[in-house]
Amino acid sequence: MKIATIRTSDQVIIPLQQHDGAVCSSLVSVGDTISVGQLIGDGEFRIHSSVSGEVTAISELPHPSGREVLSVVIKVHDGANVHEGASEESEPEELSTGKIRRIIRDSGIVEPNGRLTLCAKADINTIIINGTNTDDLTANAALMTNSPSEIIYGLKALMKTVGAKKAVIVIELGSAALQIMRTETIPDNNIKIIATPTYYPPGTENVLSRKFAGKKVPRGSTPEDRGVLITSVTAIRAVYDALHGTPMIKKVVTVAGAVGSPGNALVEIGAPIKHVIDECGGCSGTPVKIIMDGAVSGMAQYADEVPVIKTTTGILVQTERDINREPQTPCINCAWCVDECPIGLMPHLLYGYADSAQFDKCAELYIGDCVECGLCAYVCPSKLPLVQIIRYGKHGVAEIAAAEMEVSE
């Protein structure tokens, strides 16, 4: 499974929020000349430049989330975009725990759900790597197929850092990576490969903890509270890169759908999605929808200048013939959405309460626990926009909570 390396864009747009948290503070100014790997944003997370060039703007610009976020725009200098990294090669066992922790922290490694890879919890016993893919998102399989030894290196380093005694890599049945990773882990009795028929989207960490570590996570808690750290193939590969001197400045992204050369591509963080599509053969036909992060759990974009960020997993291009436009009908209470919800919520009730602005009822039904995986909308026979309305409900609950906090102060 090949990973293509595409041409660097003439300009990159690097948002200072690529994570679940506050916007980072900019460490550069308009007119500054910066180099590949230079730290340009700092705060709860760290953000580095993926290119060498000149900062031409720092302003609010379109973001994959649908909002506008403070971003650093860099005009790329020709022929100066190779990051040298470190020259020494050390096994994870030879590095101190403190050094590994510092390197991972400083490299700005983020999970697909926006969380920091390196948790602050103590007493981690098990690490679970989510290596599952969908039909249209195959970046995980591509990384494991092309870099199995690097994945295991990064995993061992993370295990040492958090003190984990065992690890599990979850891969879907039929994946080309399954046998490769099984072969790679033969010498390691504490690393187990598990095949599953199910895709686990970002946000289903509690489910992974219960199914593959036997640790049920109560509401309001995290897997880390139960001694389980959930991570991703992307983050583990980024750990390997970080320990060899390169921060998180590139992503392997699946480009799928109506494009000339669909597949997986290594892309600089900040590259506009239009550039990525063009480098993969351009659109095959007239695009009517571009979805970031897959058909099921992704979000349609309103501008093709939106950049690839650390949480990006894929770019799906659709023409009119790719879209099934069925009319929306009233909910028939079939409960298919309840059966599919990996968190155990009742999406049909959340939809109804959010749609009628009964945000107190939404809060009572734990709307904040929704991970927006899209499975409920995918199976809904009434074709209801469940995820979009639930997002609206979450926003309403957050506004009420903020207002109550202001009153109490």
N, C-alpha and C positions, 0 to 999 in steps of 0.2 A: 504494500500500500504506500504509494509514493507521496512525499511531501514536497511540493514545489516551492522554490524560493523566487519571489516576484521582485520586480524592480521597485526601488524606493521611490515614493511619491515626491514630487517637487516641493510639496508643502505638507506638514503634518499639524494636526490640531490635537493637543494633549490636554484633556480635561483635568482639573485639579480635584475632581471627585470621581474616583473609579472604584469605590468601595462603599460599604455600609457604614457611614459615619459622616462627620463634618467635612466641608471643603477644606483642602490643604491650603496653607499660605504659600504664595508664590515667592520663590527665592531669586527670581530673575526679573529683569526690567526690559522694556522695549528698547531695542538697539543692541542688547547684549549678544555677544558671540559665544555659543555654547558647544560642547562636544558630546559625542555619544556616551551615554551612561552617566552624564552629569546630573546631580540632584537638583531638581527644579521646583519641587513642591514638598512641604514637610508639615507634619501634624500627627494625627492618629496613625496615618499611613505615610509611606514615602513614595514619591513619583519621580522618575528619572526621564531624561530625554532619550528618545530612541534614535535620534539623528544628530548630526553636526550641522550647525547653521546659525542663522540670525533670528532673534526674536522680533517678529514684526507687529505683534499685537497681543494684548492680554485683555480679554473681554468675555462677556457672557455669550456663549454660542450653543447651537443645538447639540443635544446629548442623547445617547441611545435610550435613555429613560423617558424621553418625550419632553423633558424640561430643558431650560437653558442653564448652563453651568459655566462658571469662570474657567477659561481655558487659555493655554499658552499656544500661540500660533508661531511656527518656526519655518522659515524659508530655508530649504535644504541646500547645503554647499555640495557641489559636485565632487565625487571621488574622495570623500572624507567621512564615510559612514561605516567604518569597520571598528568594532569594539575589540580590543586586544585581549581583555580578560587577564587572568592569572596564568602563569606558566607552570607552576608547580602542580604535581599530581599527588594527592594524599588520600589514603583510604579513610572513611569516616571514623574508624577506630583510632586513628592516629591524631585526630583533632579533638580539642577539648570541648566539653559541652558548652561552656561559656562562649567560646569562639564561634561555634556553629550557630548558637542562638543569636549572637550579635550580627552575624553575616545575614541570616535569614531576615531578621528584623530590618536591617539597613537596606536590604534589596527590594523591599516593598512587595512581597509576594502575597497575592490575594486569591481567594477561592472564587469559583464561578458564581457563588451566591453573595459575593462582596465581603465576606468575612476574612479576617487575618488568618493566615495558615497556622502560625505559631500561637497556640493558646497560652493563657497565663495560669491555667489550672495545674495543680500538682496531682500526683498519683494517677497518671495516665497509664493504663495497663495494655490497651489494645488500640492499634491504628487500623482504620478501614479506608481503603482507597476505592472510590467510586470510579470504576473503569467502564461503565456501561455506555452504550451508544443507541441512538435511534437510526432509522434508515437514512435520514437526511443529515444527521450529525455524526460524523465518523472520526473526528479529531482524536478522541481518546485511543481508538484502535490504531490509528496512524502513528501516534506517538509511541505506543507500546510495541508496535511492529518494527519501527525504525530505531528505537532507542531503548531496548529492554534493559541493558546493563546500566544505562544512565538512570532509569527509573528505580532500579534496585539500589543503586548507589545513594540516590536522594532519599529513598525510603529508610535505608539503614541510618543515614545521618539524622533524619527526623526522629527515628526510634531512639537513638542514643540521646538526643536532646531532651525529649520528654520522658525518658525512662521506660518506654513501652517494652514489654517482654515478647509481644507477638504482634503480627500484622496480617490483615486479610485484604486481598485484592479481588474485587468483585467484577467479573467480566460476563457479558451476555453470551448465551449459548450460540454457537455458530460463528463467533467472531474469529477473524484470522489471528488475533492476538492471543487467543486462549492457549494454544499449544506452545507458542513462543515464550510466553511468560511462565508456563509450567516448567519448561526446560530451563529457563533462566534461574528459577528458584529451587531447583533440585538440591543444591548444597545447603540450603537454608531451612532447617526444620521449623524455625519460628515464623516463617512467612508462608501463608496458605493461599492458594488460588481457588476461588469458588465460582462456578458457572451458574448463571441465573437466566431465566427466560424473560425477565422484567427489566425495563429501563427505569432508572431512578434519577429524576431530574434534580437540579440544584434546589435545595430547600427541604429535601426529604431525609435529612440527616438522622432525625429521630427514628424513622422507619428502618434505615440501615443499621442503626445501633441495636434495635430490637431483633431484627431478623438474622444478623450475622455476628453479633456479639452476645446476644441473649440478655441485653440490658434495656429494659423498658424505661423511657424517659418521661417523667410526669410533666404535665403542663406547667409552664413557667421555668422549667429546667432545660439544660442542654446535655448532649451526650458527654461532654467533658465532665459534667457533674457526676456522671456514672463511670468515669474512668475510660471513656472511649473518645478518641479523636478521629473525626471524619475529615478526609481530605480528598483531593482530586489528582488525576494523572498529570494535569497541567501544572498544578502547584508542586508536585514531587519533581517533575522535570525542571521546574524553575529553581528548586532547592539545589539540584545538581549544578545548574548554571551559576547560581549565586556562589557556591563553594569553589567555582572555577573563575570567579571574578566578574561575572556578568549579571547585573540586576535584571529585574523583570521588565524588559523593554520590547519583547516580541511575543507573539502568540501564534500557535497553529490553529487556523480557522478553516472550517469547512465551508466551501462555496458551492452551493447546490441550486438545482432548479433550472430555470431557463437561461443558462449561460453556455458559452461556447465550449469551455473546457472545465467542467465541474470537477471538484476534488478538494484536497487539503493543501493549504498554502501557509508558509511561514511569513507572517506580516508584522511590520513594525507597529507598535502601539502609536495611535494617532493618525494612521493612514485613513483617508476618507474611504467609505465603502464603495463609492463610485470608482475610485482608482483600483481597488481590489477586484471589483467586477470586470473592469476593463482589462486588467492584467490576466484574468482568467478567461479571456476570449470574448468579453463583452456580453451584452444581453442578446438572447436568441428571440427576437420579436420585441414587441413593445411592452415594457414592464408596467404593470398596474399596481404591483405591491412588492415591497422589499421588506423582508422580515429578518430581524436580528435574533439569533439564538434558536432557530428551529420552528417548524410548523406548529408544534403542540404548545410549547411554553414560551415562544418568542413574542416579540412586539413589533408591529408594523411601524416603519419609519416614515416621517413626513418630509425628510430631506435626504438626498444621497450624499451630502457632504458630512453627514454624521460620521464620527471617527470610530475605528476599532479601539476598544479599551481592554483593560485587563480581564474583565468578566465576559468578553465576547467569545462565543463558542462557534457561531456559524452565521452565514449570510445566505438567505434563501430568496431567490428571485422568482416571481410568478407573473405570467401573462394572463390575459383574460381566460384562456382555455384551461388554465390550471386551477381556476377558482370555481368552486361549486356554490353557486348563489341560490340556496334554498330559502324560501320565505320563513320568517320567524312565526311561531305559533305559541299559544299559551302553554305554560307548564302543565304536564299531565300527571305529575307526582309519581313518576315511574321509579324514582330513587336510583337510577343508574349513576347519577353524579355522586350519590352517597356511597355506593359500592366502590366507585373508582377513587374517591378521595384518599390519598395516602396518609392524611393527617387525622382522618376520622371525623371530619366536619360534615355539616348538612348544607351543601352549596345552594340547593333550591330554596331553603329558608333564608339563608343569607342574601340571596338574590332578591327575594321578595321584600325583606325588611329594608335593604339598602335602596332598592328602587323607590320605596315609599318614604325614604328619609327617616326611618325609625332606627336611628343609630344606637339608641340605648339597647334595643333588642339585638342588634349586630354585636355589640360588645358582650352581651350575655352569652352569645353563641360562639365566642372566641374567634371573631373575624380576624383578629390580629395574627392568629396562628396560620392563616392561609399562606401558602408558599407560592401561589400563582403559577402552578405547574401547567395549568390548562387542560388537565385530563377531564375535568367535569364538562367543560365546553365541548371537548372533542367527542364525547359520547352522547351528548344531549340530543334527543330526537326532535326537540322543539327548536333547536338551533338558537338558543338564548345566549346573549353575550354575557355569560356568567362571570368571567374573569374581569371584564371591564366594569361591570356594576359592583362587583365585590371590591375592586380597587377604589371605586367612588365611596363605598361604605367605609373602608378603612380610613380614607381621608376625612370623612365626616366624623368618625370616632376620634381621630387624632385632634381635630379642631375643637371638639367638645372637651377633651381632656386638657388641651392647652388653655382654653377659656376658664375651666374650673381651677386650674393652677394659678392663673392670674388673680382670680377672685380670692383664693386662699392666701395669697401673698399680700 
